[in-house]
Amino acid sequence: MSNSLRLTAASAPIGVFTALAWESAAIRAQLRHVKREGRGVWCARAGQRTIKVFTCGVGLSRAREILTEVAATPFAAIISAGCAGALSPHLTTGQLVLASAVYMWSKTGKRRLVCFPTDSRLLPQVRLAAVQTAIPVAEGGLFTSETALCSPAEKIRHGKTTAAIAVDMESGIYAAFAQARGLPFLALRVILDPIELTLPTVMDLTTPAGNVRPLRAAAYIATHLHCLPVLLSLQRARTVVAQTLSRLCATLFPLL
């Protein structure tokens, strides 16, 4: 394969996997001929390339569920896209994490970090797209956590333990899927919460399709008014991340 993914127009699609509906919408906004194929699944075009965008929900189990459903689907590459939390004090909202590898704790045998390299041939294209769209980049590892890291202390501890600069809750599953099938893999993750921001602990705030449950969110706000400033900050950060993802994908996808 060459240094890019410029295959024929009839080749397999690139699979783009997101956790949340707003992440998926930000990416689809830069695609053409978008057609819904099912619950949380869209097929679209970027140049001569077919892109399939999946909204899978948050966490390892939901990522595994969608991959079980698409196990027989041919792909040209796998991309995990969306937001991430900072594990380094130097990262700020809106920065793109240019991850050369994704780390995740092994579930078999002795607990150890498993490393899944991202595709070194595609990283320069991501870097080029970021430069062309004036998106700030932070280079380093990405850690996939089984649980949400909400406090600064948790983020600092996991940053030291894993040597990663950012955290999400799905990319390791998609990276393992890609590795098992010999597919190129990329993680396109943009920082949502800096390390000093304490996240509110809200259980089951999103549906399996990655949409926010409005009644549950409203009930949480009503009983946790002290969290309102943080939630408003996260809402502003979400807007920044969505805009960054849209700008990046608009420039990156034609390069693939």
Residue pairs with C-beta under 8 A, 6 or more apart in sequence:
1 121
1 184
2 121
3 121
3 124
4 121
4 122
4 125
4 255
4 256
5 14
5 49
5 76
5 77
5 122
5 184
5 256
6 256
7 76
8 48
9 48
9 49
11 50
11 76
12 50
12 74
12 75
12 76
13 43
13 49
13 50
13 51
13 52
13 75
13 76
14 49
14 50
14 51
14 52
14 75
14 76
14 77
14 78
14 79
14 256
15 52
15 54
15 70
15 73
15 75
15 77
15 78
15 79
16 27
16 51
16 52
16 53
16 54
16 79
16 81
17 54
17 56
17 63
17 66
17 78
17 79
17 80
17 81
17 170
17 174
18 24
18 27
18 53
18 54
18 55
18 56
18 81
18 82
18 210
19 55
19 56
19 57
19 58
19 59
19 62
19 63
19 82
19 168
19 169
19 170
19 206
19 210
20 55
20 58
20 82
20 83
20 206
20 210
20 211
21 55
21 209
21 210
21 211
21 212
22 238
22 242
23 55
23 81
23 82
23 83
23 210
23 241
23 242
23 245
24 40
24 42
24 53
24 54
24 55
24 210
25 242
26 241
26 242
26 243
26 245
26 246
26 249
27 53
27 81
27 245
27 246
27 249
28 34
28 42
28 44
28 53
29 246
30 46
30 246
30 249
30 250
30 253
31 44
31 45
31 46
31 51
31 53
31 249
31 253
32 44
32 45
32 46
33 44
33 45
34 42
34 43
34 44
35 42
35 43
35 44
36 42
37 43
37 52
39 209
40 54
40 55
40 56
40 66
40 209
40 210
41 52
41 53
41 54
41 55
42 52
42 53
43 50
43 51
43 52
43 53
44 50
44 51
44 52
44 53
45 51
46 249
46 253
46 254
46 256
47 253
47 254
49 253
49 256
51 253
52 73
52 75
54 66
54 70
55 209
55 210
56 62
56 63
56 65
56 66
56 170
56 210
57 65
57 206
57 207
57 208
57 209
57 210
58 169
58 170
58 206
58 210
59 146
59 169
59 170
60 144
60 146
60 169
60 170
60 172
60 173
62 170
62 208
63 170
63 173
63 174
64 173
65 208
67 173
67 174
67 177
75 181
75 183
76 183
76 184
77 119
77 122
77 178
77 183
77 184
77 185
77 186
77 256
78 174
78 175
78 177
78 178
78 183
78 184
78 185
78 186
79 174
79 185
79 186
79 187
79 188
80 102
80 168
80 170
80 171
80 174
80 175
80 185
80 186
80 187
80 188
80 189
81 187
81 188
81 189
81 245
81 249
82 168
82 170
82 188
82 189
82 190
82 241
82 245
83 168
83 189
83 190
83 191
83 192
83 238
83 241
84 97
84 142
84 166
84 167
84 168
84 189
84 190
84 191
84 192
85 149
85 155
85 166
85 167
85 168
85 191
85 192
85 193
85 195
85 199
86 92
86 155
86 165
86 166
86 167
86 191
86 193
86 194
86 195
87 143
87 149
87 155
87 156
87 158
87 159
87 162
87 164
87 165
87 166
87 167
87 195
88 138
88 140
88 159
88 165
88 166
88 195
89 194
89 195
89 196
90 138
90 165
91 97
91 138
91 165
91 166
91 191
91 194
91 195
92 136
92 191
92 194
93 191
93 192
93 193
93 194
93 237
93 240
93 241
94 135
94 136
94 190
94 191
94 237
94 240
94 241
94 244
95 135
95 136
95 137
95 138
95 190
95 191
96 126
96 130
96 135
96 136
96 137
96 138
96 188
96 189
96 190
96 191
96 244
96 248
97 137
97 138
97 139
97 140
97 142
97 165
97 166
97 187
97 189
97 190
97 191
98 123
98 126
98 127
98 130
98 137
98 138
98 139
98 140
99 118
99 139
99 140
99 141
99 142
99 166
99 171
99 187
99 189
100 117
100 118
100 120
100 123
100 139
100 140
100 141
101 115
101 116
101 117
101 118
101 141
101 142
102 115
102 116
102 118
102 141
102 142
102 143
102 144
102 171
102 172
102 175
102 185
102 187
103 113
103 114
103 115
103 116
103 141
103 142
103 143
103 144
103 162
103 164
103 172
104 113
104 114
104 116
104 143
104 144
104 172
104 173
104 175
104 176
105 111
105 112
105 113
105 114
105 146
106 112
106 113
106 114
113 162
114 172
114 176
116 172
116 175
116 176
116 178
116 179
116 185
118 175
118 185
118 186
118 187
119 184
119 185
119 186
121 184
122 184
122 186
122 256
123 186
125 252
125 255
125 256
126 186
126 188
126 248
126 252
127 137
128 255
129 135
129 248
129 251
129 252
129 255
130 136
130 137
130 248
132 251
133 247
133 248
133 250
133 251
135 244
135 247
135 248
138 165
138 166
138 191
140 164
140 165
140 166
141 162
141 163
141 164
141 165
142 164
142 165
142 166
142 167
142 168
142 171
142 187
142 189
143 158
143 162
143 164
143 166
143 167
143 168
144 167
144 168
144 169
144 170
144 171
144 172
144 173
144 175
145 158
145 167
145 168
145 169
146 169
147 169
148 169
148 199
148 201
149 155
149 158
149 167
149 199
150 198
150 199
150 200
150 201
151 198
151 199
152 195
152 196
152 197
152 198
155 167
155 195
156 195
158 164
158 167
159 165
159 195
166 189
166 191
168 187
168 189
171 187
171 189
174 185
175 185
175 187
177 183
178 184
178 185
179 185
188 245
188 248
188 249
188 252
190 241
190 244
190 245
190 248
191 241
192 234
192 237
192 238
192 241
193 199
193 234
193 237
197 230
197 233
197 234
198 230
199 230
199 234
200 220
200 224
200 227
200 230
200 231
202 216
202 217
202 220
204 213
204 216
205 212
205 213
205 216
205 217
205 220
206 212
206 213
207 213
220 227
221 227
221 228
221 231
